[in-house]
Amino acid sequence: MDLRGLSPSDRELAEQIILRCISDRVFFFEEILKVQLEDWQREVLVSLDNGEKAVSIRSAVGVGKTMLVSGLA
């Protein structure tokens, strides 16, 4: 993302938001993508933020697995 066109204060704010999105996936989904997460989706994202490398999700069709993965892409 090219931040050069922003004022110094806007650039600093944008950099803070980007860094928060990198370290806090729940923030990214809820505040940037405006997704209303289910509790299990929030747990998966927190697990990934805490260093988990793989998460197994066993569920039925249509519960939000694909949306969760696409948001992580």
Biopython code that builds the backbone (N, CA, C, O; Angstrom):
import numpy as np
from Bio.PDB.StructureBuilder import StructureBuilder

atoms = [
    (1, "MET", "N", (0.839, -1.167, 0.000)),
    (1, "MET", "CA", (0.000, 0.000, 0.000)),
    (1, "MET", "C", (0.887, 1.233, 0.000)),
    (1, "MET", "O", (1.822, 1.329, 0.795)),
    (2, "ASP", "N", (0.602, 2.163, -0.876)),
    (2, "ASP", "CA", (1.384, 3.387, -0.991)),
    (2, "ASP", "C", (0.800, 4.453, -0.072)),
    (2, "ASP", "O", (-0.301, 4.951, -0.302)),
    (3, "LEU", "N", (1.540, 4.789, 0.955)),
    (3, "LEU", "CA", (1.081, 5.776, 1.927)),
    (3, "LEU", "C", (1.718, 7.151, 1.712)),
    (3, "LEU", "O", (1.493, 8.067, 2.502)),
    (4, "ARG", "N", (2.504, 7.296, 0.658)),
    (4, "ARG", "CA", (3.249, 8.543, 0.444)),
    (4, "ARG", "C", (2.365, 9.757, 0.237)),
    (4, "ARG", "O", (2.775, 10.878, 0.540)),
    (5, "GLY", "N", (1.145, 9.551, -0.281)),
    (5, "GLY", "CA", (0.262, 10.680, -0.542)),
    (5, "GLY", "C", (-0.468, 11.194, 0.686)),
    (5, "GLY", "O", (-1.191, 12.188, 0.608)),
    (6, "LEU", "N", (-0.288, 10.531, 1.810)),
    (6, "LEU", "CA", (-0.975, 10.938, 3.032)),
    (6, "LEU", "C", (-0.165, 11.961, 3.812)),
    (6, "LEU", "O", (1.057, 12.028, 3.686)),
    (7, "SER", "N", (-0.852, 12.748, 4.611)),
    (7, "SER", "CA", (-0.149, 13.675, 5.500)),
    (7, "SER", "C", (0.605, 12.842, 6.540)),
    (7, "SER", "O", (0.274, 11.677, 6.762)),
    (8, "PRO", "N", (1.602, 13.428, 7.167)),
    (8, "PRO", "CA", (2.360, 12.662, 8.166)),
    (8, "PRO", "C", (1.482, 12.058, 9.264)),
    (8, "PRO", "O", (1.704, 10.916, 9.666)),
    (9, "SER", "N", (0.504, 12.797, 9.748)),
    (9, "SER", "CA", (-0.350, 12.259, 10.821)),
    (9, "SER", "C", (-1.248, 11.146, 10.299)),
    (9, "SER", "O", (-1.460, 10.154, 10.997)),
    (10, "ASP", "N", (-1.787, 11.289, 9.069)),
    (10, "ASP", "CA", (-2.604, 10.228, 8.481)),
    (10, "ASP", "C", (-1.764, 8.996, 8.165)),
    (10, "ASP", "O", (-2.231, 7.867, 8.310)),
    (11, "ARG", "N", (-0.524, 9.215, 7.732)),
    (11, "ARG", "CA", (0.371, 8.101, 7.445)),
    (11, "ARG", "C", (0.663, 7.312, 8.720)),
    (11, "ARG", "O", (0.662, 6.081, 8.707)),
    (12, "GLU", "N", (0.912, 8.025, 9.820)),
    (12, "GLU", "CA", (1.178, 7.356, 11.087)),
    (12, "GLU", "C", (-0.041, 6.542, 11.538)),
    (12, "GLU", "O", (0.105, 5.415, 12.011)),
    (13, "LEU", "N", (-1.236, 7.109, 11.392)),
    (13, "LEU", "CA", (-2.454, 6.392, 11.763)),
    (13, "LEU", "C", (-2.642, 5.152, 10.890)),
    (13, "LEU", "O", (-2.971, 4.079, 11.395)),
    (14, "ALA", "N", (-2.433, 5.298, 9.581)),
    (14, "ALA", "CA", (-2.566, 4.161, 8.667)),
    (14, "ALA", "C", (-1.570, 3.064, 9.016)),
    (14, "ALA", "O", (-1.920, 1.883, 8.996)),
    (15, "GLU", "N", (-0.341, 3.435, 9.333)),
    (15, "GLU", "CA", (0.667, 2.443, 9.711)),
    (15, "GLU", "C", (0.272, 1.715, 10.989)),
    (15, "GLU", "O", (0.473, 0.505, 11.098)),
    (16, "GLN", "N", (-0.285, 2.435, 11.956)),
    (16, "GLN", "CA", (-0.739, 1.804, 13.204)),
    (16, "GLN", "C", (-1.866, 0.814, 12.932)),
    (16, "GLN", "O", (-1.889, -0.278, 13.499)),
    (17, "ILE", "N", (-2.800, 1.199, 12.063)),
    (17, "ILE", "CA", (-3.917, 0.306, 11.727)),
    (17, "ILE", "C", (-3.405, -0.939, 11.017)),
    (17, "ILE", "O", (-3.842, -2.049, 11.321)),
    (18, "ILE", "N", (-2.492, -0.768, 10.081)),
    (18, "ILE", "CA", (-1.930, -1.910, 9.353)),
    (18, "ILE", "C", (-1.218, -2.856, 10.309)),
    (18, "ILE", "O", (-1.404, -4.070, 10.225)),
    (19, "LEU", "N", (-0.416, -2.326, 11.209)),
    (19, "LEU", "CA", (0.290, -3.168, 12.181)),
    (19, "LEU", "C", (-0.693, -3.894, 13.094)),
    (19, "LEU", "O", (-0.470, -5.053, 13.447)),
    (20, "ARG", "N", (-1.776, -3.226, 13.478)),
    (20, "ARG", "CA", (-2.783, -3.888, 14.321)),
    (20, "ARG", "C", (-3.467, -5.014, 13.555)),
    (20, "ARG", "O", (-3.732, -6.074, 14.122)),
    (21, "CYS", "N", (-3.755, -4.798, 12.278)),
    (21, "CYS", "CA", (-4.386, -5.842, 11.465)),
    (21, "CYS", "C", (-3.496, -7.073, 11.358)),
    (21, "CYS", "O", (-3.992, -8.200, 11.342)),
    (22, "ILE", "N", (-2.201, -6.868, 11.285)),
    (22, "ILE", "CA", (-1.254, -7.979, 11.175)),
    (22, "ILE", "C", (-1.237, -8.802, 12.456)),
    (22, "ILE", "O", (-1.144, -10.028, 12.399)),
    (23, "SER", "N", (-1.324, -8.156, 13.589)),
    (23, "SER", "CA", (-1.193, -8.867, 14.870)),
    (23, "SER", "C", (-2.525, -9.249, 15.501)),
    (23, "SER", "O", (-2.547, -10.055, 16.432)),
    (24, "ASP", "N", (-3.640, -8.691, 15.021)),
    (24, "ASP", "CA", (-4.946, -8.928, 15.632)),
    (24, "ASP", "C", (-5.960, -9.225, 14.529)),
    (24, "ASP", "O", (-6.611, -8.320, 14.007)),
    (25, "ARG", "N", (-6.082, -10.499, 14.188)),
    (25, "ARG", "CA", (-6.970, -10.894, 13.097)),
    (25, "ARG", "C", (-8.439, -10.602, 13.397)),
    (25, "ARG", "O", (-9.203, -10.305, 12.479)),
    (26, "VAL", "N", (-8.847, -10.679, 14.663)),
    (26, "VAL", "CA", (-10.235, -10.352, 15.021)),
    (26, "VAL", "C", (-10.516, -8.887, 14.692)),
    (26, "VAL", "O", (-11.569, -8.569, 14.140)),
    (27, "PHE", "N", (-9.589, -7.999, 15.025)),
    (27, "PHE", "CA", (-9.723, -6.583, 14.674)),
    (27, "PHE", "C", (-9.882, -6.423, 13.165)),
    (27, "PHE", "O", (-10.760, -5.690, 12.707)),
    (28, "PHE", "N", (-9.038, -7.103, 12.390)),
    (28, "PHE", "CA", (-9.102, -7.007, 10.931)),
    (28, "PHE", "C", (-10.474, -7.423, 10.411)),
    (28, "PHE", "O", (-11.071, -6.714, 9.600)),
    (29, "PHE", "N", (-10.975, -8.563, 10.870)),
    (29, "PHE", "CA", (-12.271, -9.050, 10.393)),
    (29, "PHE", "C", (-13.408, -8.128, 10.816)),
    (29, "PHE", "O", (-14.259, -7.773, 10.000)),
    (30, "GLU", "N", (-13.424, -7.739, 12.099)),
    (30, "GLU", "CA", (-14.564, -6.986, 12.614)),
    (30, "GLU", "C", (-14.537, -5.513, 12.244)),
    (30, "GLU", "O", (-15.580, -4.940, 11.928)),
    (31, "GLU", "N", (-13.369, -4.889, 12.276)),
    (31, "GLU", "CA", (-13.292, -3.439, 12.047)),
    (31, "GLU", "C", (-13.003, -3.053, 10.598)),
    (31, "GLU", "O", (-13.487, -2.025, 10.124)),
    (32, "ILE", "N", (-12.228, -3.856, 9.903)),
    (32, "ILE", "CA", (-11.870, -3.524, 8.519)),
    (32, "ILE", "C", (-12.831, -4.187, 7.539)),
    (32, "ILE", "O", (-13.379, -3.523, 6.659)),
    (33, "LEU", "N", (-13.039, -5.509, 7.689)),
    (33, "LEU", "CA", (-13.946, -6.220, 6.781)),
    (33, "LEU", "C", (-15.404, -6.102, 7.191)),
    (33, "LEU", "O", (-16.295, -6.443, 6.414)),
    (34, "LYS", "N", (-15.660, -5.616, 8.418)),
    (34, "LYS", "CA", (-17.031, -5.449, 8.945)),
    (34, "LYS", "C", (-17.795, -6.771, 8.968)),
    (34, "LYS", "O", (-18.971, -6.825, 8.609)),
    (35, "VAL", "N", (-17.113, -7.836, 9.393)),
    (35, "VAL", "CA", (-17.705, -9.171, 9.506)),
    (35, "VAL", "C", (-18.141, -9.387, 10.952)),
    (35, "VAL", "O", (-17.401, -9.082, 11.887)),
    (36, "GLN", "N", (-19.345, -9.913, 11.124)),
    (36, "GLN", "CA", (-19.806, -10.281, 12.457)),
    (36, "GLN", "C", (-19.419, -11.739, 12.686)),
    (36, "GLN", "O", (-20.031, -12.648, 12.125)),
    (37, "LEU", "N", (-18.402, -11.952, 13.511)),
    (37, "LEU", "CA", (-17.845, -13.281, 13.721)),
    (37, "LEU", "C", (-18.674, -14.093, 14.706)),
    (37, "LEU", "O", (-19.234, -13.567, 15.667)),
    (38, "GLU", "N", (-18.731, -15.391, 14.432)),
    (38, "GLU", "CA", (-19.282, -16.335, 15.396)),
    (38, "GLU", "C", (-18.204, -16.588, 16.450)),
    (38, "GLU", "O", (-17.023, -16.340, 16.205)),
    (39, "ASP", "N", (-18.609, -17.081, 17.620)),
    (39, "ASP", "CA", (-17.637, -17.349, 18.688)),
    (39, "ASP", "C", (-16.544, -18.306, 18.236)),
    (39, "ASP", "O", (-15.374, -18.095, 18.556)),
    (40, "TRP", "N", (-16.906, -19.367, 17.489)),
    (40, "TRP", "CA", (-15.907, -20.350, 17.061)),
    (40, "TRP", "C", (-14.925, -19.734, 16.075)),
    (40, "TRP", "O", (-13.750, -20.101, 16.059)),
    (41, "GLN", "N", (-15.405, -18.784, 15.238)),
    (41, "GLN", "CA", (-14.509, -18.126, 14.286)),
    (41, "GLN", "C", (-13.520, -17.235, 15.035)),
    (41, "GLN", "O", (-12.337, -17.188, 14.700)),
    (42, "ARG", "N", (-14.012, -16.534, 16.043)),
    (42, "ARG", "CA", (-13.147, -15.695, 16.866)),
    (42, "ARG", "C", (-12.074, -16.555, 17.547)),
    (42, "ARG", "O", (-10.909, -16.162, 17.602)),
    (43, "GLU", "N", (-12.463, -17.723, 18.064)),
    (43, "GLU", "CA", (-11.505, -18.617, 18.711)),
    (43, "GLU", "C", (-10.415, -19.078, 17.739)),
    (43, "GLU", "O", (-9.243, -19.152, 18.109)),
    (44, "VAL", "N", (-10.798, -19.383, 16.511)),
    (44, "VAL", "CA", (-9.825, -19.796, 15.494)),
    (44, "VAL", "C", (-8.835, -18.664, 15.235)),
    (44, "VAL", "O", (-7.626, -18.897, 15.200)),
    (45, "LEU", "N", (-9.330, -17.451, 15.054)),
    (45, "LEU", "CA", (-8.451, -16.315, 14.760)),
    (45, "LEU", "C", (-7.507, -16.022, 15.920)),
    (45, "LEU", "O", (-6.331, -15.732, 15.701)),
    (46, "VAL", "N", (-8.006, -16.094, 17.139)),
    (46, "VAL", "CA", (-7.151, -15.872, 18.309)),
    (46, "VAL", "C", (-6.090, -16.962, 18.393)),
    (46, "VAL", "O", (-4.939, -16.675, 18.720)),
    (47, "SER", "N", (-6.457, -18.203, 18.105)),
    (47, "SER", "CA", (-5.484, -19.297, 18.106)),
    (47, "SER", "C", (-4.368, -19.037, 17.104)),
    (47, "SER", "O", (-3.194, -19.253, 17.404)),
    (48, "LEU", "N", (-4.732, -18.575, 15.920)),
    (48, "LEU", "CA", (-3.727, -18.261, 14.903)),
    (48, "LEU", "C", (-2.839, -17.102, 15.357)),
    (48, "LEU", "O", (-1.625, -17.129, 15.154)),
    (49, "ASP", "N", (-3.447, -16.084, 15.970)),
    (49, "ASP", "CA", (-2.661, -14.963, 16.491)),
    (49, "ASP", "C", (-1.689, -15.416, 17.577)),
    (49, "ASP", "O", (-0.627, -14.820, 17.758)),
    (50, "ASN", "N", (-2.059, -16.472, 18.296)),
    (50, "ASN", "CA", (-1.218, -16.981, 19.384)),
    (50, "ASN", "C", (-0.186, -17.995, 18.914)),
    (50, "ASN", "O", (0.493, -18.615, 19.733)),
    (51, "GLY", "N", (-0.063, -18.171, 17.598)),
    (51, "GLY", "CA", (1.009, -18.998, 17.065)),
    (51, "GLY", "C", (0.635, -20.376, 16.574)),
    (51, "GLY", "O", (1.500, -21.108, 16.092)),
    (52, "GLU", "N", (-0.630, -20.757, 16.681)),
    (52, "GLU", "CA", (-1.033, -22.058, 16.143)),
    (52, "GLU", "C", (-0.760, -22.085, 14.644)),
    (52, "GLU", "O", (-1.024, -21.112, 13.938)),
    (53, "LYS", "N", (-0.232, -23.199, 14.167)),
    (53, "LYS", "CA", (0.088, -23.319, 12.742)),
    (53, "LYS", "C", (-1.026, -23.973, 11.942)),
    (53, "LYS", "O", (-1.147, -23.743, 10.739)),
    (54, "ALA", "N", (-1.839, -24.786, 12.605)),
    (54, "ALA", "CA", (-2.932, -25.486, 11.918)),
    (54, "ALA", "C", (-4.111, -25.594, 12.875)),
    (54, "ALA", "O", (-3.946, -25.787, 14.079)),
    (55, "VAL", "N", (-5.306, -25.464, 12.303)),
    (55, "VAL", "CA", (-6.532, -25.561, 13.084)),
    (55, "VAL", "C", (-7.490, -26.465, 12.323)),
    (55, "VAL", "O", (-7.687, -26.291, 11.120)),
    (56, "SER", "N", (-8.081, -27.420, 13.011)),
    (56, "SER", "CA", (-9.055, -28.317, 12.401)),
    (56, "SER", "C", (-10.453, -27.820, 12.742)),
    (56, "SER", "O", (-10.774, -27.584, 13.907)),
    (57, "ILE", "N", (-11.277, -27.664, 11.712)),
    (57, "ILE", "CA", (-12.650, -27.199, 11.910)),
    (57, "ILE", "C", (-13.586, -28.265, 11.365)),
    (57, "ILE", "O", (-13.655, -28.484, 10.156)),
    (58, "ARG", "N", (-14.297, -28.918, 12.253)),
    (58, "ARG", "CA", (-15.246, -29.953, 11.857)),
    (58, "ARG", "C", (-16.643, -29.377, 12.033)),
    (58, "ARG", "O", (-17.068, -29.091, 13.152)),
    (59, "SER", "N", (-17.351, -29.210, 10.926)),
    (59, "SER", "CA", (-18.690, -28.629, 11.014)),
    (59, "SER", "C", (-19.487, -28.966, 9.765)),
    (59, "SER", "O", (-18.985, -29.574, 8.820)),
    (60, "ALA", "N", (-20.730, -28.553, 9.795)),
    (60, "ALA", "CA", (-21.638, -28.780, 8.680)),
    (60, "ALA", "C", (-21.380, -27.781, 7.553)),
    (60, "ALA", "O", (-20.461, -26.965, 7.617)),
    (61, "VAL", "N", (-22.202, -27.868, 6.542)),
    (61, "VAL", "CA", (-22.115, -26.974, 5.391)),
    (61, "VAL", "C", (-22.760, -25.626, 5.737)),
    (61, "VAL", "O", (-23.795, -25.581, 6.402)),
    (62, "GLY", "N", (-22.145, -24.536, 5.284)),
    (62, "GLY", "CA", (-22.764, -23.222, 5.405)),
    (62, "GLY", "C", (-22.580, -22.521, 6.733)),
    (62, "GLY", "O", (-23.381, -21.653, 7.080)),
    (63, "VAL", "N", (-21.545, -22.869, 7.489)),
    (63, "VAL", "CA", (-21.355, -22.236, 8.786)),
    (63, "VAL", "C", (-20.321, -21.105, 8.773)),
    (63, "VAL", "O", (-20.187, -20.392, 9.767)),
    (64, "GLY", "N", (-19.595, -20.929, 7.678)),
    (64, "GLY", "CA", (-18.656, -19.822, 7.572)),
    (64, "GLY", "C", (-17.197, -20.199, 7.476)),
    (64, "GLY", "O", (-16.333, -19.349, 7.692)),
    (65, "LYS", "N", (-16.889, -21.452, 7.158)),
    (65, "LYS", "CA", (-15.483, -21.873, 7.043)),
    (65, "LYS", "C", (-14.801, -21.177, 5.864)),
    (65, "LYS", "O", (-13.691, -20.664, 5.999)),
    (66, "THR", "N", (-15.460, -21.163, 4.725)),
    (66, "THR", "CA", (-14.874, -20.557, 3.534)),
    (66, "THR", "C", (-14.680, -19.059, 3.707)),
    (66, "THR", "O", (-13.661, -18.516, 3.280)),
    (67, "MET", "N", (-15.647, -18.381, 4.329)),
    (67, "MET", "CA", (-15.517, -16.945, 4.573)),
    (67, "MET", "C", (-14.309, -16.679, 5.471)),
    (67, "MET", "O", (-13.552, -15.735, 5.245)),
    (68, "LEU", "N", (-14.141, -17.511, 6.479)),
    (68, "LEU", "CA", (-13.020, -17.323, 7.402)),
    (68, "LEU", "C", (-11.686, -17.471, 6.670)),
    (68, "LEU", "O", (-10.786, -16.648, 6.835)),
    (69, "VAL", "N", (-11.567, -18.524, 5.861)),
    (69, "VAL", "CA", (-10.329, -18.762, 5.125)),
    (69, "VAL", "C", (-10.085, -17.668, 4.089)),
    (69, "VAL", "O", (-8.948, -17.231, 3.909)),
    (70, "SER", "N", (-11.131, -17.224, 3.413)),
    (70, "SER", "CA", (-10.949, -16.181, 2.389)),
    (70, "SER", "C", (-10.503, -14.869, 3.025)),
    (70, "SER", "O", (-9.732, -14.124, 2.421)),
    (71, "GLY", "N", (-10.971, -14.580, 4.219)),
    (71, "GLY", "CA", (-10.528, -13.371, 4.908)),
    (71, "GLY", "C", (-9.076, -13.434, 5.347)),
    (71, "GLY", "O", (-8.425, -12.404, 5.521)),
    (72, "LEU", "N", (-8.573, -14.645, 5.525)),
    (72, "LEU", "CA", (-7.176, -14.824, 5.904)),
    (72, "LEU", "C", (-6.229, -14.752, 4.712)),
    (72, "LEU", "O", (-5.026, -14.552, 4.879)),
    (73, "ALA", "N", (-6.773, -14.916, 3.515)),
    (73, "ALA", "CA", (-5.939, -14.963, 2.311)),
    (73, "ALA", "C", (-5.302, -13.612, 1.994)),
    (73, "ALA", "O", (-4.572, -13.489, 1.011)),
]
sb = StructureBuilder()
sb.init_structure("model")
sb.init_model(0)
sb.init_chain("A")
sb.init_seg("    ")
for serial, (resi, resn, name, xyz) in enumerate(atoms, 1):
    if name == "N":
        sb.init_residue(resn, " ", resi, " ")
    sb.init_atom(name, np.array(xyz, "f"), 0.0, 1.0, " ", f" {name:<3s}", serial, name[0])
structure = sb.get_structure()
